[in-house]
Amino acid sequence: MVVASRSGAKLNMKIATLKEKLAADGFREIDVLEWEADRFNETHSHPYTARAYILSGTLTVDCGTEATTCGKGDEFTLEPNIPHTERAGPEGVKFVFGIKR
């Protein structure tokens, strides 16, 4: 299941602050990733919880029964072991990413 936050209060934090927020929430292996336009990752799953904060562009995570598109200022959390695909938007996507085992 993808849990996305798209409330009226979009994230407008610096990268260092987002990394600190992930670490405070127990996430590790924190990095900034940048994917090219329309990058598509075939169906896969992760043995960990993943969380991302979108810095620019869009990212769609499709779990088969639910597709969630997040844009600049959004965050999402993907629970472990959920088969899904990922697709960057036409402008690519840049995001801060962390995992929790």
C-alpha positions in Angstrom: 0.0 0.0 0.0 1.2 3.5 -0.9 0.5 6.2 1.7 0.9 9.6 0.1 0.7 13.0 1.7 -0.7 15.7 -0.5 -2.3 17.9 2.1 -2.5 21.6 1.4 0.8 22.0 3.3 3.3 20.8 0.7 6.8 20.1 1.9 9.1 23.0 1.3 12.2 21.9 3.2 15.9 21.8 2.4 17.4 18.5 1.5 19.4 18.3 4.8 16.1 18.9 6.7 14.4 16.1 4.8 17.3 13.7 5.5 17.1 14.6 9.2 13.4 14.0 9.2 13.9 10.5 7.6 16.6 9.6 10.1 14.4 10.8 13.0 11.7 8.5 11.8 14.1 5.5 11.8 14.9 5.5 8.1 18.5 4.6 7.0 20.5 4.5 3.7 19.2 7.9 2.9 20.1 9.4 -0.4 19.0 11.8 -3.1 18.0 10.0 -6.3 17.4 11.5 -9.8 15.7 9.5 -12.5 15.5 10.4 -16.2 12.2 11.2 -17.9 9.8 8.3 -18.3 12.1 5.8 -16.5 10.0 2.7 -15.8 10.9 0.0 -13.2 9.1 -3.3 -13.8 7.1 -5.0 -11.1 9.2 -5.7 -8.0 8.9 -5.4 -4.2 11.2 -4.4 -1.4 11.7 -6.2 2.0 11.7 -2.9 3.7 9.5 0.2 4.2 10.4 3.0 1.7 9.8 6.7 2.1 10.4 9.4 -0.4 10.1 13.2 -0.5 9.6 14.5 -4.1 11.9 17.5 -4.8 11.0 18.0 -8.5 9.1 16.2 -11.3 6.6 13.4 -10.7 6.7 9.7 -9.7 3.9 7.2 -10.1 3.9 4.1 -8.0 1.4 1.5 -9.2 0.5 -1.4 -6.9 -1.9 -3.0 -9.4 -5.1 -2.0 -7.7 -3.9 1.5 -6.8 -1.7 4.0 -8.7 -0.5 7.1 -6.8 1.3 10.0 -8.5 3.3 12.3 -6.3 4.8 15.6 -7.4 7.0 18.3 -6.0 6.4 18.7 -2.2 4.7 15.4 -1.8 5.9 12.5 0.3 5.0 8.8 0.1 5.6 5.7 2.1 5.5 2.2 0.6 5.1 -0.7 3.0 7.3 -3.8 2.6 6.7 -6.7 0.2 4.1 -4.9 -1.9 4.6 -5.7 -5.7 4.6 -2.4 -7.6 6.0 -0.6 -10.6 7.5 2.9 -10.6 7.4 5.5 -13.4 9.1 8.9 -13.5 7.1 11.6 -15.2 8.0 13.2 -18.6 10.3 15.7 -16.8 12.0 13.0 -14.7 12.0 13.0 -10.9 14.3 13.9 -8.1 13.6 12.7 -4.6 15.1 12.1 -1.1 14.7 8.4 -0.3 15.2 6.3 2.8 14.5 2.7 3.9 13.4 1.2 7.2 14.2 -2.5 7.8 
